[in-house]
């Protein structure tokens, strides 16, 4: 149960972190790609939500594997 609560909090907090980190780092790391519109300089809340789902699944798999050991 503790693992599920952690994953849920990680998921919600992840949405905000993903959106913030994307807008902060991507334009600085890939300025030419952003200028040429090869990479988005910011992402939507929906895209951050999808990334958060992906990260939550990865966290769940890792937590389940650690519990089995």
C-alpha positions in Angstrom: 0.0 0.0 0.0 2.8 2.4 0.8 4.3 1.8 -2.6 1.0 2.7 -4.3 0.8 6.0 -2.4 4.4 6.8 -3.3 3.7 6.1 -7.0 0.5 8.3 -6.9 2.4 11.2 -5.4 5.3 10.7 -7.8 2.8 10.8 -10.7 1.1 14.1 -9.7 4.3 15.8 -8.7 5.9 14.5 -11.8 3.5 16.4 -14.1 4.7 19.7 -12.6 8.3 18.8 -12.6 8.3 17.5 -16.2 6.7 20.6 -17.5 9.0 22.9 -15.5 12.2 21.0 -16.3 11.4 20.8 -20.0 10.9 24.5 -20.4 14.0 25.2 -18.3 16.5 22.8 -19.9 15.5 21.9 -23.5 15.8 25.5 -25.0 19.2 25.8 -23.3 20.5 22.4 -24.3 19.2 22.4 -27.9 18.8 26.1 -28.9 19.2 25.5 -32.7 16.8 22.6 -32.7 14.2 24.8 -30.9 14.8 27.6 -33.4 14.2 25.2 -36.3 11.1 23.8 -34.5 12.6 20.3 -34.4 12.1 20.2 -30.6 9.3 22.1 -28.8 10.5 24.8 -26.4 7.6 24.0 -24.0 5.2 21.1 -23.7 1.5 21.1 -22.9 0.0 19.8 -19.7 -1.3 16.8 -21.6 2.2 15.9 -22.8 3.5 16.3 -19.3 0.7 14.0 -18.1 1.7 11.3 -20.6 5.3 11.6 -19.6 4.3 11.2 -16.0 2.3 8.1 -16.8 5.4 6.6 -18.4 7.6 7.5 -15.4 5.0 6.1 -13.0 4.9 2.8 -14.8 8.7 2.6 -14.7 8.7 3.4 -11.0 6.1 0.8 -10.3 8.1 -1.9 -12.2 11.2 -1.0 -10.3 9.4 -1.0 -6.9 7.8 -4.4 -7.6 11.1 -5.9 -8.6 12.8 -4.6 -5.4 10.0 -6.0 -3.2 10.5 -9.5 -4.7 14.1 -9.6 -3.7 
